[in-house]
Amino acid sequence: MPNLFSFFLLAFLLLQVHDSNAQAPVTKPNKPLIQAIQSAPGFIALWKFDEKEGNKRMAVGNGTFSLQEMNGTIPRIEEGPVSGYSIQLDGSSYLNLPHDQTKKLNIHGAGKEVTVIAWVKRSGEQTGFVGGMWNEYADGGKRQYGLFVSLPHYNGGDQVCGHISQTGKPTPPFPYSIDYSASKQTVPKDQWTCIAFTYDGEYIRSYVNGEFEAREPELIKNTAGFEGYPDGLTQSKNPYFFPDGMGDNGSDFTVGAVLLKRGMGNFFKGQIGGLAVYDQALDEGKLKELADFE
């Protein structure tokens, strides 16, 4: 009897271990998507965010571009469409790469192009900066290029917004930079979404899940009463006409927040599962291909 009892006990324990393993989450990188990201024209860097919290987040591509955690550690979540992982941003932490280490990320000059693409699951409460070289305060502003979700002040609430600046400073005569595209589609909450913007040296375009939707010219909020615009400014937000190019303005490369007058702000809340930068404006076909990978 003792031997029979031991046999059944061992069998029961093995079944428990088997069930536990069967229920454990399987985290695997999406290798075809990673390869497609890296093989797209103008590829500079991809952050897969598969490192454990407390570590620098390293890129693959034309440099490691080691992003340092700021304002505390940033958890790694076992979920994400690129590497199987993502970072969880709580609205106070962010990642930073000092300006002197940006190298090929420092895209600037007349006629230069850029694409920033990311896979995000946003909580949806507020304006969120995803990634780029964007600083709204130091030395009057060091804006250059940046991917945002929800910039409502100039008709971009809950939408993908691609920001470009030549001077680094606000857009005259307005108090802030107005020069951003805003997708016609809104970005859903608590749902993985591929967001992107491109700049071809003339037009900024914003995309949701690889799809571009044009917006008709519209009256832009908060522009009335300024010099030259007594009734406000009317323009299209997607595409957004901006032939001035990107300045070499000295910003750090950040993920999840930008420097404002009050300190770091525009914190992204939610998960980011991948972020890539290109020095070419990818076309809609390529962005749709990247967005549609399962």
C-alpha positions, 0 to 999 in steps of 0.5 A, spaced: 500 500 500 505 505 501 508 503 494 501 504 491 500 511 495 507 513 493 505 512 485 499 515 485 502 521 489 507 522 484 503 521 478 498 527 481 504 531 482 507 530 475 500 532 473 500 539 477 506 541 474 504 539 467 498 543 468 502 549 471 506 549 465 501 549 460 498 555 463 504 559 463 504 565 458 509 563 452 513 569 450 516 569 444 519 574 439 515 576 432 521 574 428 518 576 421 516 582 424 522 584 427 526 582 420 521 587 416 522 593 421 529 592 420 529 591 412 525 597 411 528 603 407 532 608 412 532 603 418 536 606 424 534 603 430 529 599 433 527 598 441 524 591 442 523 593 450 525 586 452 530 587 457 528 587 465 526 593 469 533 596 472 536 595 465 538 600 459 533 599 453 538 597 447 536 598 440 538 594 434 540 597 428 545 603 427 547 603 434 545 601 441 542 608 443 542 605 450 536 609 453 536 610 461 530 609 466 529 616 469 524 617 475 524 610 477 525 603 474 520 601 468 517 594 469 517 589 463 510 586 462 510 579 458 506 582 453 507 585 446 507 585 439 514 585 437 518 582 442 513 579 446 515 584 451 513 591 453 515 597 458 509 599 462 509 607 463 505 609 469 505 617 467 511 619 471 517 615 469 521 615 462 527 613 458 532 618 456 538 618 451 543 624 452 543 629 445 551 627 445 549 620 444 544 621 439 548 620 433 544 618 427 538 619 430 539 626 430 536 627 423 536 634 421 536 639 415 532 641 409 529 636 405 531 631 410 526 625 412 523 621 418 519 616 420 517 614 427 513 608 428 511 604 435 506 599 438 502 602 443 497 600 448 495 607 451 491 608 457 488 614 454 487 619 460 492 624 457 497 627 452 502 622 451 509 623 448 512 616 445 518 618 442 523 622 438 527 629 439 523 634 443 524 639 448 519 644 449 523 649 454 531 649 454 534 655 451 527 657 448 525 650 445 529 644 442 524 641 438 526 637 432 521 631 431 516 627 435 511 622 435 505 624 440 498 621 442 493 626 443 495 633 442 488 637 443 490 644 443 490 644 436 485 639 433 489 633 435 485 630 441 486 622 442 489 622 435 496 620 432 500 626 432 507 627 428 511 634 430 516 637 426 520 643 428 525 647 424 527 653 429 526 649 436 521 654 438 514 656 438 510 657 431 509 665 431 505 668 433 502 662 437 505 660 444 506 653 442 508 649 436 502 648 432 506 644 426 504 637 427 499 632 423 494 629 426 490 623 424 483 623 422 482 616 426 482 616 434 487 611 438 483 606 442 484 605 449 487 599 452 488 596 445 495 594 441 495 599 436 501 601 431 502 608 430 506 612 426 508 619 423 512 620 416 515 627 414 518 627 407 521 634 407 514 637 405 508 634 408 507 631 415 502 625 415 500 621 421 497 613 421 493 609 425 495 601 424 498 603 417 492 607 414 492 614 412 486 618 412 486 625 410 483 631 413 479 637 410 481 644 412 478 646 418 478 651 423 484 650 428 482 651 435 486 656 440 488 660 434 483 666 433 485 673 436 493 672 434 496 677 429 494 676 422 489 671 424 483 675 427 478 669 426 483 663 427 487 659 422 484 654 417 488 648 415 489 641 414 492 637 419 493 630 415 497 631 411 500 637 414 504 642 410 511 644 413 516 645 408 521 648 413 525 642 414 528 639 421 533 644 425 539 641 429 536 643 435 540 639 441 534 635 444 535 629 448 532 623 445 526 621 450 521 616 450 515 617 454 515 624 456 518 631 454 521 637 458 516 642 459 517 649 463 514 646 469 519 640 468 518 633 465 511 632 462 506 630 457 507 623 460 505 617 456 501 612 460 500 605 458 505 600 454 510 601 449 511 594 445 516 597 440 519 603 437 523 604 431 526 610 427 528 611 420 531 617 416 526 616 410 519 617 410 516 610 409 510 609 404 503 607 406 504 600 403 510 599 408 507 602 414 501 597 413 505 591 412 508 592 418 502 594 422 498 588 419 504 582 422 500 577 426 
